[in-house]
Amino acid sequence: MSTESTWTGGESESSDLLPLSSVPNLKWLPRRRRGAKLSYTCLWRWATRGVAGVVLQTVRVGGTPCTTESDLRQFFVEVAAAKRGGKQAQTIRTPARRAREIEAARQQLARVSI
């Protein structure tokens, strides 16, 4: 069974940047319960905390968080694989965790006199 995704929608895969606020208007995204569009809050959560250890790739353009359709599709594929156990999900390294790891490395270097 392949973990690669094949998208057969009428729209071509795009690498154009999309503000997160315009993502719910993409025609190929399925509607939620009772026909509701995907919420911006949900997208923001995917971009900051992620799902199953997978975070939606975004960039900031003038303070506006943006992504691409291809990044969205890759996110969906990776989340599905992580939930199936198909791949090791990345752990999210918070700034506090990074600071602890840096301090531990400095202490280790000090012990060996480097």
C-alpha positions, 0 to 999 in steps of 0.5 A: 500500500502506497503512502503517496497521495494522488490528487485528481481534482480539477485544479492544478497543484499550486506553489503560489502563496495563500494567506491562511485566511483564504484557505477555507475558500479552496474548492477542493477542501471538503466541507465540515459538519453541516456544510461549514467551511474549515475554520481559520482557527483550525488552520492556525492550530495546524500551523502552530501546534500541528496534528499528530506531530505534523505542523503545517508549513507556513511563512509570514509575508508582511505579518500574514501567515501564508501557505501553499496548496502543495504544503496543505496536501503534504500536511494531509498526507503526513498526518494520515501517515502519522496516524496510521503509524506509517512514519515517526511523527516529528516532535515539536521543539519549543523554545524552552526545550531548545534552551534546555538542550543548548544548556545541556550541550554547554555543560557537556562541553564544559565537562570535557574542557572544550 
